[in-house]
Amino acid sequence: MAKETMNYEKLCDILGYRFNQIYLYKKALTHSSVTKDKLENNERLEFLGDRVLGLSVAKMLYEMYPDEDEGDLAIRHANLVSARTCASIAEKLCLQQLIELGSQEQKRQGYKNRNILADCVEAILGAIFLDSDFDTAFKVVEGLWKEKVQSSKTPIKDFKTTLQEYTQKKDGSHPEYILVSKTGPAHSPIFNVMATVDGITAKCEGHSRKEAEQLVAADLVKKLNLKKD
């Protein structure tokens, strides 16, 4: 049996799902560095799979944590659908051995890139949804994420919440996070964000805008000597 076939069979075993339309599976693993044709690479499937994953995890959280409010569920959700978590799922699926990359991306060892791995996981979920239906895709997500959902830590207030509560209590305002710049390649951008509270400014970089905003808020919380619950 060819190595590619063996890897595909292993993937199907872990997913608990076998594709009816193989071209969807292949497209889900075709990075944009191979072809810029959006009908041939996985960008559109990744867009769709992101929504499938988001709704599936939200459904799981809603059912598993009936006593938690919307804010706590939102924090759990953000962690569970993050690029970090999706990349860990990609490793479980051994997607590093299946991703199709262009020559330049291969030289950069793109199969180790967290964002590329995460996008491929979402694209796979989008492909499964198109190949079957939402209920089937949900079962796949449930199988892959259930342990992570069950073991997710009790949410604590994040730095942005702590900072916002301070400004609201002080003068009813909300911290304004300004995107200063976005640099780097499309598959791994760097976001530079800044904010000013009480005349104190913080500027930080992150691999997503949300991450950069959290880092800015954390810096301001520290500079303002605020207690993070």
C-alpha positions as CSV (number, residue, x, y, z in Angstrom):
1,M,0.0,0.0,0.0
2,A,1.4,3.4,-1.0
3,K,2.5,5.7,1.9
4,E,-0.1,8.4,0.8
5,T,-2.9,5.8,1.0
6,M,-1.7,4.5,4.3
7,N,-1.7,8.1,5.7
8,Y,-5.2,8.7,4.3
9,E,-6.5,5.5,5.9
10,K,-5.0,6.5,9.2
11,L,-6.6,9.9,9.0
12,C,-10.0,8.4,8.3
13,D,-9.6,6.0,11.3
14,I,-8.8,8.9,13.6
15,L,-11.6,11.1,12.2
16,G,-14.1,8.3,12.3
17,Y,-15.1,9.4,8.8
18,R,-14.4,8.3,5.3
19,F,-14.8,10.8,2.4
20,N,-17.3,10.1,-0.4
21,Q,-15.8,12.8,-2.6
22,I,-12.0,12.4,-2.4
23,Y,-11.5,15.7,-4.3
24,L,-12.8,17.6,-1.2
25,Y,-10.3,15.8,1.0
26,K,-7.5,16.7,-1.4
27,K,-8.6,20.3,-1.7
28,A,-8.7,20.6,2.1
29,L,-5.0,19.8,2.3
30,T,-3.9,21.9,-0.7
31,H,-2.3,25.1,0.6
32,S,-2.5,28.4,-1.3
33,S,1.2,28.2,-2.0
34,V,0.5,25.3,-4.4
35,T,-2.1,27.3,-6.4
36,K,-3.7,30.7,-6.0
37,D,-6.9,29.4,-7.6
38,K,-9.4,29.7,-4.8
39,L,-11.4,26.9,-6.3
40,E,-8.4,24.5,-6.0
41,N,-6.8,25.5,-2.7
42,N,-8.2,25.1,0.9
43,E,-8.9,28.8,1.7
44,R,-12.7,28.6,1.1
45,L,-13.0,25.3,2.9
46,E,-11.1,26.8,5.8
47,F,-13.6,29.7,5.9
48,L,-16.5,27.2,6.0
49,G,-14.8,24.8,8.5
50,D,-14.1,27.7,10.9
51,R,-17.9,28.2,11.2
52,V,-18.6,24.5,11.5
53,L,-16.0,24.2,14.3
54,G,-17.3,27.3,16.1
55,L,-20.9,26.2,16.1
56,S,-20.0,22.6,17.1
57,V,-17.8,23.7,20.0
58,A,-20.5,26.2,21.1
59,K,-23.0,23.4,21.1
60,M,-20.8,21.1,23.2
61,L,-20.1,23.9,25.7
62,Y,-23.7,24.8,26.0
63,E,-24.6,21.2,26.8
64,M,-21.6,20.4,29.1
65,Y,-21.7,23.5,31.2
66,P,-25.4,24.3,31.8
67,D,-24.6,26.6,34.8
68,E,-22.1,28.9,33.2
69,D,-23.0,32.3,31.8
70,E,-22.3,33.6,28.3
71,G,-19.1,35.3,29.3
72,D,-17.5,32.2,30.8
73,L,-18.6,30.1,27.8
74,A,-17.1,32.6,25.4
75,I,-13.7,32.4,27.1
76,R,-13.7,28.6,27.0
77,H,-14.8,28.8,23.3
78,A,-12.0,31.2,22.3
79,N,-9.4,28.8,23.8
80,L,-10.9,25.7,22.2
81,V,-11.1,27.0,18.7
82,S,-7.8,28.9,18.8
83,A,-5.0,28.2,16.3
84,R,-3.0,26.6,19.1
85,T,-5.7,24.0,19.8
86,C,-6.4,23.4,16.2
87,A,-2.7,22.8,15.5
88,S,-2.6,20.2,18.3
89,I,-5.5,18.5,16.6
90,A,-3.6,18.6,13.3
91,E,-0.7,16.8,14.9
92,K,-3.1,14.2,16.3
93,L,-4.4,13.7,12.7
94,C,-0.8,13.6,11.4
95,L,-1.6,16.3,8.9
96,Q,2.0,17.3,8.6
97,Q,2.5,14.2,6.4
98,L,-0.5,15.0,4.2
99,I,-0.4,18.8,3.6
100,E,0.4,19.8,0.0
101,L,2.7,22.8,0.0
102,G,4.4,24.9,-2.7
103,S,8.2,24.6,-3.1
104,Q,8.9,27.9,-1.3
105,E,6.6,26.9,1.6
106,Q,8.3,23.5,1.7
107,K,11.7,25.2,2.1
108,R,10.2,27.2,5.0
109,Q,9.0,23.9,6.6
110,G,5.4,25.1,6.4
111,Y,4.2,21.7,7.7
112,K,5.4,22.9,11.1
113,N,3.6,26.3,10.9
114,R,0.9,26.5,13.5
115,N,-1.4,28.6,11.4
116,I,-1.1,26.4,8.3
117,L,-1.8,23.3,10.4
118,A,-4.8,25.0,12.1
119,D,-6.2,26.1,8.7
120,C,-6.0,22.6,7.4
121,V,-8.0,21.2,10.3
122,E,-10.7,23.8,9.7
123,A,-10.6,23.0,5.9
124,I,-11.0,19.3,6.7
125,L,-14.1,20.0,8.8
126,G,-15.5,22.2,6.0
127,A,-14.9,19.4,3.5
128,I,-16.6,16.9,5.8
129,F,-19.6,19.2,6.1
130,L,-19.9,19.5,2.3
131,D,-19.4,15.8,1.9
132,S,-22.1,14.9,4.3
133,D,-24.1,17.3,6.7
134,F,-23.7,19.3,9.9
135,D,-24.7,16.4,12.2
136,T,-21.9,14.2,10.8
137,A,-19.4,17.1,10.9
138,F,-20.4,17.7,14.5
139,K,-19.8,14.1,15.5
140,V,-16.3,14.4,14.1
141,V,-15.6,17.6,16.0
142,E,-17.1,16.0,19.1
143,G,-14.8,13.0,18.8
144,L,-11.7,15.2,18.4
145,W,-12.5,17.9,20.9
146,K,-14.6,16.2,23.6
147,E,-11.6,15.5,25.9
148,K,-10.4,19.1,25.5
149,V,-13.8,20.5,26.2
150,Q,-14.2,18.4,29.3
151,S,-10.7,19.2,30.6
152,S,-10.8,22.9,29.8
153,K,-10.0,25.0,32.8
154,T,-12.5,27.1,34.7
155,P,-12.5,30.5,33.0
156,I,-10.9,33.4,34.8
157,K,-11.3,37.0,33.8
158,D,-9.0,37.9,31.0
159,F,-6.8,41.1,30.9
160,K,-9.1,42.9,28.6
161,T,-12.1,42.3,30.9
162,T,-10.1,43.5,33.9
163,L,-9.0,46.7,32.1
164,Q,-12.5,47.4,30.8
165,E,-14.0,47.0,34.3
166,Y,-11.5,49.5,35.6
167,T,-12.2,52.1,32.9
168,Q,-16.0,51.6,33.2
169,K,-15.9,52.1,36.9
170,K,-13.6,55.1,36.6
171,D,-15.4,57.1,33.8
172,G,-17.7,54.8,31.9
173,S,-15.3,54.5,29.0
174,H,-14.0,51.5,27.1
175,P,-10.3,51.0,26.2
176,E,-9.7,51.6,22.5
177,Y,-7.4,49.1,20.8
178,I,-5.8,50.6,17.7
179,L,-4.3,48.4,15.0
180,V,-1.0,50.2,14.2
181,S,0.2,47.7,11.6
182,K,-0.1,44.3,10.1
183,T,3.0,42.8,8.7
184,G,4.5,39.4,7.7
185,P,3.3,36.8,5.2
186,A,-0.4,36.1,4.6
187,H,-0.2,32.7,6.3
188,S,1.5,34.1,9.4
189,P,0.8,37.8,9.9
190,I,2.0,39.9,12.9
191,F,-0.5,42.4,14.4
192,N,0.9,45.5,16.1
193,V,-1.8,47.0,18.5
194,M,-1.7,49.9,20.9
195,A,-4.0,51.4,23.6
196,T,-3.9,54.3,26.0
197,V,-5.5,54.4,29.5
198,D,-4.9,57.2,32.0
199,G,-2.2,58.6,29.8
200,I,-0.3,55.4,29.8
201,T,0.3,53.7,26.5
202,A,1.1,50.1,25.7
203,K,2.0,48.7,22.3
204,C,2.4,44.9,21.6
205,E,2.6,42.4,18.8
206,G,0.8,39.1,18.4
207,H,0.0,36.4,15.8
208,S,-3.6,37.5,15.8
209,R,-5.3,40.8,16.6
210,K,-7.0,39.3,19.7
211,E,-3.6,38.0,21.0
212,A,-2.0,41.4,20.5
213,E,-5.0,43.1,22.3
214,Q,-4.6,40.7,25.2
215,L,-0.9,41.5,25.5
216,V,-1.6,45.2,25.4
217,A,-4.3,44.9,28.1
218,A,-1.9,42.7,30.2
219,D,0.8,45.4,29.9
220,L,-1.6,48.1,31.0
221,V,-3.0,46.1,33.9
222,K,0.6,45.7,35.1
223,K,1.5,49.4,34.6
224,L,-1.7,50.6,36.3
225,N,-1.2,48.1,39.2
226,L,-4.6,46.6,38.7
227,K,-5.5,43.2,40.3
228,K,-6.5,40.6,37.7
229,D,-9.1,38.2,39.3
